[in-house]
């Protein structure tokens, strides 16, 4: 049974960076992964593409032939793929069935495509039906929007709309979380925003953002949107820093549960150790996100840097050739081995 992630989000939310991070991460843990580019405007991917929508249609061609702008051209390009899906499905089939790969779909940043336009929805539903694929939507949103109460409510509504539109398991993620502290102090703890707690506490802050007559009307609209999001009670967020190992491990553990990867035939991916550890909850780090990314971020960052330096030093020492004619080299190597093994070498 093939599994995959559908990566969506507004422009600049870090979708391609995340896909590249996933490609490196999954290769490191032994899971065979392939990335599929769904953006006809993406002509410089940081990752190798196994299937590229630009092999079928490009934004530049559409804009020139149809006399459309970038936004209209992108919508037209995805609609064109929707109308001639068979060849695309065959290429994806060779990846998921012949190569038995875990797939990452890097989607365009046009929000209309995953809020009210049905082309992407139909494409993935066809893949789900014909190839029996199991998807999880990963909705990336820049954590900068947390800093403005009104914008925060807007992205909550955007996340809710995409969940209803895509009709698939969805994990909403605040990306670039390592930059959040640099934007200034927050009025509430970080978990208030990730768990989408009582939004009534935001109303005074929304009113303070705009005190004009138009601002008061806007405040009423925001209050109504807050009530709508609260009534559904569906939206919550994970946090992500692609360069942070624990952050990436936590997120992938959540996604694997959402799309059912850890409950299926995970041996296909070649990472049975990871899957078993995820089932047992061994990979979920027990740390406070407020403490990690706000209160003591510098301390955690320092610890991470030290870990990387020690790992690089260890790797360099292992790769360093030993001079067999030098007794000191042998003694140092022997002492290192004894320390790691916790025992003395019988000479």
N, C-alpha and C positions, 0 to 999 in steps of 0.2 A: 504494500500500500504506500504510494508516494506521499510525501509531506513537503510543505513549503511555507514561506512567509511572503506576504504581500506588503511591501513597504510604501506607505503613503505619507502625505504631509505637505504643508504649504512650502513655497519656495524658500530656500535658505535654512530649512530645518535640519539638514544634515543627512538626507536620505542616502546619497551616493557614498558619503563617508561611512555611514553605518553599514551599508552593503559590503564595502571593502573590508571593514572591520570584521564582519561576519565571515567573509571568505577566508581571512587569515586565521580567525579564531577556530572555525570548524576544521580547517586543515590541520591546525595544531593538535586538536583533540582526536583526530582520526576519522572525522565524519566527511564523507565524500559530498562536496557541495558544488553547485553551479549557479552562477548569477545570470539572470535574464533581464536585459534592458528593455523596459516598456516605454521609454521616453524618446520620441522621434527627434527631439531637439538636443539630446545628449550625445555629442560627437567626441567626447574625451572622457571616457570612463576610467576611473582609477583601478578598476578590477578587470580581469579577463571575462569576456561575455561568451557564454555558450550559445545563446540565441539572442539576436539583436533585432529589435523592431525596425531599425534603420536599414536592414537588409530588404525590408518590404516597402517602406515608405519613409521619407525624410521630411522634416519641417520645411527645409529650404525649397524642396521641389513643390510642396503644396502651396507655399506662399507665392511662388513664381507662377505656377500654372493656374491657381484659383484666384489670384489677386487678393489674398487675405493677409491680415496682420498676424503677429505671433500667436495671440490667444485664439483667434478663429482658426488659424492654420493647425494648431495643436489639436483642437477639438475635431476638426475635419480628418486629421490623420488617424486618430484613434477610432473614429467612426468608420473609416475606410478599412481598417484592420478588422473591425467587428463584422463588416459585410463579407470578408473573404478570409475566414478563420482557418480553413482546412489545412493549408500548408503550415501555418503557424502551430497548429495543434500537433501536426506530425513531427515538427522539430522538437517541441516540448516533450512529446512522447518518447523520442529517441533518448532524451536526457534522463527522464524519470524512470523509464522501463528498461531500456538497453543499458544505460550507464548506472541505473539504480541510484541516482543522485538526489540529495536534498536540495530544493530549489529556493532561491531568493529572487523575487520579482521587484525590480527597481522601477517604480511608477513615476509619471510626471508630477510636477508640483501644482498643476492646475486644480484648484480646490473644487471647481464645478464637476470634475470627473468622478469625485467620490462623495459629493453631497447631493446632487440632483440629476446628474447626467448618467444614463444607464449603460453606456458602452463598456466601461471597465467591468461593471457588474455582470453583464452578459458574457464577456470573455472568460472571466474566472468561473462563472457557473458552468460554462461549457466544458472547461478543463476539469472541473469537479465531477461533472456527470460522465464524460467520456473516458477520463483517465483515472477515475476514482481517487482524486487527490484530496488531501486534507489540509486546509489552509488556516492560517492565523493572520489577521491583518495587524500590522505594526504601524500605528499612527504616531509619527514623530512631530513634536511641536516644540519650538524654541522656548527654553525656560525664561527668556526675557519677558514673555507675556505675563508671567506671574507678578511682575513688578507694578503693573497697572490693574487695579480692581475691575475696571470696565472691560479692558482687553481680556482679562482672565475669564470673565463671564462669557465673552464672545467665543473664546477658544473652547470653553465647555460646551457651548451650543454647537460649534463646528464638530467637535468630537462625537457628540450625541447624534448629530445628523449623519455622519459617516457610518456610525454603528448601525443605524436603522437602514441606511441605503445599501451598504455592502452585504448585510445579512449573513455575516460570518463572525466567528470568534474574533474579538479585537482587543489588543493591548495598547492603551494610550501611554505615550512616553514623553516626559520632559527631557529633551536632548540638551547637550552642552551644559549639563548641570554644574560642571566645574567653573563656569563663568558667572554663576548666579551671585556669588558673594560680591563680585566686583561691581554689581549694579546698585549696591546700597542695601541698607537694612530692610527687612520685611516686617510688616505690622504683626504677622502671626508666624508660628512655627511652620517649617516646610511641610510637615505632614498634614497640616490643615489644608494645604493646596493639593497635595497628592491624593488624599482621601476624600476630597470635596465634602468637607464638613458643612455645618450650618451656614448657608450663604447670607443669612440675615445680618451677620456681623460685618459684611462688606458694605452694607447700604450707606452708613455714614461716610465711609471712605470714598464711595462713588459720588456722593453729594459734594464732597470737598474737592473732587477733581474738576468740577465745572459748576460754578455758582450762578451762572447767567440764567435767564428765563428759558432759553433753549436747553441749557444744561439740566434744568429741573424736569423738563419733559423727557429728556434723554434718560434721566435717572429713573423715571417711572417705567420706561421701556426696559431698562436693565433689570429693574425689580421684577417685572413680568417674566423676563427671560430666566432669571434666577429661580423663580417659582417653577417654571416649566422644567428646567434641568433637575431640580430637587424632586419634583413629582415622579419623574422617570427613575431616579435613583440608580442609574446604570453606570455613570462615568466615574472612573478613578484613574490614577496615573502611577506609573513606575518612573524612576529617574535613571539617566544614562550619561556616563562619560565613556566614550568609546575607548579611550586610552587606559581606563582603569579596569584591571582584571576582575575585581570583585563585582563591580557594577555590571560588566558584560556577562559574567557568570550568572548573577542573580536574574538578569533580564531573560537570558536564554532558558533558564530553568522554568520561568513563568510561561514563556512562549511554548516550550515543549509540552507543558501540561495543557495549554489551551488548544493546541492543534492535535493533541493525542499522540505525539511522537513517542513519548516515554512509555505509553501503554500499548504501542503497536510493535511491529517487527523491527525494532531499532537495530538489530544486528545487521540490517541491510546497509546502514550508514557506516558501519565499522567502528562504532564508538560505544560498545556495550558497557564498558566501565563507567563512562559518563552517564549513560541512561540509567544504570542500576543505582549509581550514587544520587541521581536526581530523584528517582522513585523513593529513595530512603530519606530524602531531604538533607543529604550530607553536604550539598553544595551551596545551600542557602546561608549566606553570611548573616549573622545576627548582630547588626549594627544599626545605630540610630542615624537616619539620613540627615537630620538636623545637626547632629554632632559631626558627621563625616564631611558634609559639604558647606556648613555655615560656621558652627562654633569652633571646631578644631581642624579646619581644612588644612592649614599649613602643617600641622603636626602629622596628619595622615599622609600628606603629599611627601613630606620628608622621609617618612618610613618607607613609602613606595619607592622613592628614588634610591634609598639605601639598599632595598631588596634587589632592585634592578642592577645596581653596581656590583653587589655581591655575586649575583647570578652571572654577570658578564665576566667577572674576575674568575669565578669557578670554571666557567666554560673555557676561558683562555688558558687556565692552568692545566685543564684536562687535555687540551689540544697541543700543549707545549711538548715537544719531543724531549725525552730523557737521554742525557749523555751517559751511555752505559759504562764509559771509562771514568766517570766522576762519581766517587763514593758519596759525596755530599748530596748530589741529585737523588741518588737512590734512597738515602736516609730521609730526605724531606718527603719524597713520594711515599715511603713506608709509614712515616709518622702521620701523614694525611689519611692514609688508608686505615690506620689503627684508630684514629679519632672518629672517622665515619662509622667504622664497624663496631667500635666500643670494645675492642679486644686487642690483645697483643699478638704480634706475628711470631710464631715459633721458628726461630732461626736454626 
